[in-house]
């Protein structure tokens, strides 16, 4: 439980300090949208946290998204820098009501992945420690890097 609380606090803090950009009012970009058990969710608080190799080049993005900086509902996943194609976004986690749901067969398709933009789609399911499954459908992401 302490790890989950720390994960939520750290994720919300990162979103609060990194989610704003000069085009937040734009209808596209900086959005992760999906249905969870049929309920539409659109998260505009998006952070793309780049992880670098020893030479300083970004090799992996950790995407974290929430409705706002105070939200306890978060979705996160990873995408290798510059890659497109099936299942290039992976390790999907979803947190709601202080419960962590982990990847249980989420498929993805990354269609754009440049040094300025990342776009793609995803769907599948996530599961918590008690075995409760949530179904994700119509997932899309459009992120300005």
N, C-alpha and C positions, 0 to 999 in steps of 0.2 A: 504494500500500500504506500510506503514511503517513496519507493521508486516511481510509482505512478504519479504521486503528488509532485515529486521533483520534476518529472517529465512534463507535466502540465504547466507548472510554474515557469520552467525554462522555455518551453514552447511559446507561451503567452508573452513572456518578456522579449524573446527574439522577434515575434510578430510585431509587438508594440514599437520596437526600435528600428525595424527594417522594412515594414510593410508599406510605408508611405513613399509615393513617388510624385513627380510633377504632373502625371496624367491620371490620377485616381478617379477623376470624374468622367473619364472616357468610358464609353459603353463596352469596349473590348480591352483585353489585357488585364493582368493581375486578377484572375478569377479562377476558382475551382468550383465547379457546379456538378451536382449529382443527385440522384434519388436514393434514399436509404429506407428500405422497406416501403417504397412508394411515396415517401414524403420528400418534396423538393428542398434541396439545400444549395445555397449559393454563398460561397465564402470569398470575400474581397480582401480580407487581410491575409496577404500571401507573402511568404518569405522564401527566397531561393538561396539557400546557404551553400556557397561553393566550397568544396574541399579540394585542396591543391596537392600536387606531387612535390617532390623535393626541389624542382626547378621553379616552382611558383605557378605553374599552369593549372587551371581548374580542370579536374578530371571527373568530378562527380557533384551533382546538385542534390541536396536534401531539401525537398519541398515541404513546407508546413503551411497550412491554411486554416483560418478560423473566420467567424463572422466579424469579429472585432478583437481588440487587444484584451478585453475582459472576458472573452468567451471561454467556457470550459469544454466546448465542442470543437475538436480539432481533427483534421485528416492530414496524414503525412505519407510521403513516399520518396523514393530515390530515382534519379535519372542520370546515367553517365553523360558527361558533356559531349555534345556534337553527334550523338547517336540518334538514329530514327529507326522505326520499324516495330514489329510485334514484340510485346513484352519487354521493351526497353525501360519502362517505368515499372518498378517492382517494390516489394516489401511495404505494402500498404498497411497503415495502422489508422484506426479510427477511435477517438476517445469521446465518450458522452457520459454524462452523469457520473463522472469519476471512475468509469469502467473502460478498460483498454480492450479493444477488439483488434486482433491481428489477422494478417493475410491468410485466407482460407481458399485461395484459388481466384485471385483477381487477375484478369487479363487486361492488357493495355496495348495501345498503338500510338507511338510518338510520331507525329507527322512533320513537325518543324522543331529543330533544335540547333539554333545558331548562338553566337555570342550575344545576341540581343533579344531573342524570342524563343519560347518553348510552347508547343501546342500538342495536344493529343487527346485521347479518349481512354476510358477504362470502365470495367464492369466486373462483377463477381460477388464474392462473399467474404465476410470477416467473421471471426468467432472469438468469444471471450473464454476465460478459464473455466467457467461453469458450463460451457458447451452451447451457449446461446448464439445463434447465427443471425447476422443481419445481411440482407441482400442489397448490393449496390448496383444500380442501373443508370444508364444515360449519363455517365460520368464524362466530363470534359475539363481540360485545363488550358488556359491561355495566359501565359506569364511573360511579362517583360523582365528581362535580365539586366 
